[in-house]
């Protein structure tokens, strides 16, 4: 069913690079990355309930309601605020799952922001971020709402200027389980840590193709490419057209272009059996632009 009311966007993200620089005693990996938003979005709609019940009103193949991050986000906000309100939630997916684009985390962040407004709970951003961090490592970034230098396990965020570009994103039709990649014995976990100043000193420059770019990679990429031939094929093809790499733990791969026409020409040349889309980078989350 389609709920009435406004549409709330949940944008995808890209990891412009992703380095694994260590591992904590509890097993969590220490990362460095730059996250940027793109205008490929899921859409959420909400209807206020006064009985305290949270219901997802539509089916999502492979995602039971009790496991859905949007439902868990809503219930977490209820628990933190003590509100007596509930909500009907509709989630329209356009971001592929298991793709490294952060769709589930983005959906959770949009749910927290939207229901904080709908329920008039007025939770401070820091507290909302703490709620989000318990749902997933990428949720704080989407609540942060702009391009970010990311460290730690994803909880340390600093704003960074990223030139707005057009991206070709290829979507292999095979999800990659994040836990499988991070637990792979061959994963490199000792990449030398970089300094944010290496990037922020050149505002407006596309650092992927600049002098720092040769030091940047996705440390998870070799693991995924060796285990998922479909990802390897998409990446090899896209590298014939641009500086391509994998985002997150895969399966999606991407390349950036200065003009939309350049990106569209690559999509138009996709061979049969491959699929993807063109997306524009976003400087800020659409829900953060309203304030």
Long-range contacts (C-beta under 8 A, 24 or more apart in sequence): 1-57, 1-58, 1-90, 2-45, 2-90, 3-45, 3-46, 3-47, 3-57, 3-88, 3-90, 4-45, 4-47, 5-45, 5-46, 5-47, 6-45, 7-43, 7-44, 7-45, 8-43, 8-44, 8-45, 8-46, 8-110, 8-113, 8-114, 8-287, 9-41, 9-42, 9-43, 9-44, 9-110, 9-286, 9-287, 10-41, 10-42, 10-43, 10-44, 10-95, 10-103, 10-106, 10-107, 10-109, 10-110, 10-142, 11-37, 11-38, 11-39, 11-40, 11-41, 11-106, 11-142, 11-282, 11-285, 11-286, 12-37, 12-38, 12-40, 12-41, 12-95, 12-101, 12-102, 12-103, 12-106, 12-279, 13-37, 13-38, 13-101, 13-102, 13-106, 13-138, 13-141, 13-142, 13-247, 14-38, 14-101, 14-167, 14-169, 14-247, 14-254, 15-100, 15-218, 15-247, 15-248, 16-162, 16-207, 16-208, 16-216, 17-208, 17-216, 17-217, 17-218, 17-245, 18-217, 18-218, 18-219, 18-220, 18-247, 18-248, 19-191, 19-193, 19-194, 19-216, 19-217, 19-219, 20-187, 20-188, 20-189, 20-190, 20-191, 20-219, 20-220, 21-189, 21-190, 21-191, 21-192, 21-193, 22-189, 22-190, 23-189, 24-153, 28-153, 29-153, 29-182, 29-189, 30-151, 30-152, 30-153, 31-150, 31-151, 31-152, 31-153, 31-154, 32-149, 32-150, 32-151, 32-191, 32-193, 32-194, 33-149, 33-150, 34-147, 34-148, 34-149, 34-150, 34-160, 34-162, 34-199, 35-138, 35-141, 35-147, 35-148, 35-150, 36-147, 36-162, 36-281, 36-282, 37-145, 37-146, 37-147, 37-281, 37-282, 37-283, 37-284, 37-285, 38-167, 38-169, 38-279, 38-280, 38-281, 38-282, 39-279, 39-280, 39-281, 39-282, 40-94, 40-95, 40-101, 40-169, 40-277, 40-279, 41-94, 41-95, 41-286, 42-91, 42-92, 42-93, 42-94, 42-95, 42-103, 42-106, 42-107, 42-110, 43-91, 43-92, 43-94, 44-70, 44-89, 44-90, 44-91, 44-92, 44-107, 44-110, 44-111, 44-114, 45-89, 45-90, 45-92, 46-87, 46-88, 46-89, 46-90, 46-111, 46-114, 46-115, 46-118, 47-87, 47-88, 48-85, 48-86, 48-87, 48-118, 48-119, 49-85, 49-86, 49-87, 49-88, 50-84, 50-85, 50-86, 51-86, 52-78, 52-84, 52-85, 52-86, 53-86, 54-78, 54-86, 54-87, 54-89, 55-86, 55-87, 55-88, 55-89, 56-89, 56-90, 56-91, 57-88, 57-89, 57-90, 58-90, 58-91, 58-92, 60-91, 60-93, 62-97, 63-97, 69-104, 69-105, 69-107, 69-108, 69-111, 69-135, 69-136, 70-107, 70-108, 70-111, 72-108, 72-135, 73-107, 73-108, 73-109, 73-111, 73-112, 73-115, 73-131, 73-132, 73-135, 73-139, 74-111, 74-115, 76-112, 76-131, 76-134, 76-135, 77-111, 77-112, 77-115, 77-116, 77-119, 77-121, 77-123, 77-131, 80-123, 80-127, 80-131, 81-119, 81-121, 81-123, 83-119, 83-121, 85-118, 85-119, 87-115, 87-118, 87-119, 96-171, 96-175, 96-252, 97-175, 98-174, 98-175, 98-176, 98-177, 98-178, 98-251, 99-171, 99-175, 99-176, 99-247, 99-248, 99-250, 99-251, 99-252, 100-176, 100-246, 100-247, 100-248, 100-249, 100-250, 100-251, 100-252, 101-169, 101-247, 101-248, 101-252, 102-138, 102-141, 102-142, 102-248, 104-136, 105-135, 105-136, 105-137, 105-138, 105-139, 105-141, 105-142, 106-138, 106-142, 108-132, 108-135, 108-136, 108-139, 108-142, 109-139, 109-142, 109-143, 110-142, 110-287, 112-139, 112-143, 113-143, 113-287, 114-287, 142-285, 145-284, 145-285, 145-287, 145-288, 146-283, 146-284, 146-285, 146-288, 147-283, 149-196, 149-199, 149-200, 158-196, 160-196, 160-199, 160-200, 161-200, 161-203, 161-204, 162-281, 162-283, 163-204, 163-205, 163-206, 163-281, 164-280, 164-281, 164-282, 164-283, 165-206, 165-256, 165-257, 165-258, 165-280, 165-281, 166-256, 166-257, 166-258, 166-259, 166-260, 166-262, 166-263, 166-278, 166-279, 166-280, 166-281, 167-254, 167-255, 167-256, 167-257, 167-263, 167-278, 167-279, 167-280, 167-281, 168-238, 168-241, 168-242, 168-254, 168-255, 168-257, 168-263, 168-266, 168-267, 168-276, 168-277, 168-278, 169-247, 169-252, 169-253, 169-254, 169-276, 169-277, 169-278, 169-279, 170-234, 170-235, 170-237, 170-238, 170-252, 170-253, 170-254, 170-270, 170-274, 170-275, 170-276, 171-251, 171-252, 171-275, 171-276, 171-277, 172-228, 172-230, 172-231, 172-233, 172-234, 172-250, 172-251, 172-252, 172-253, 172-274, 173-230, 173-275, 174-228, 174-230, 174-231, 174-251, 175-251, 176-224, 176-228, 176-231, 176-249, 176-250, 176-251, 178-248, 178-249, 180-227, 181-220, 181-223, 181-224, 181-249, 181-250, 182-220, 182-249, 184-223, 184-227, 186-222, 186-223, 186-226, 187-219, 187-220, 187-223, 188-219, 188-222, 189-219, 191-219, 206-256, 208-243, 208-256, 209-243, 213-243, 217-245, 218-245, 218-246, 218-247, 220-246, 220-248, 220-249, 220-250, 221-245, 221-246, 221-250, 224-249, 224-250, 224-251, 233-274, 234-274, 234-276, 237-271, 237-274, 238-266, 241-266, 241-269, 242-266, 256-281
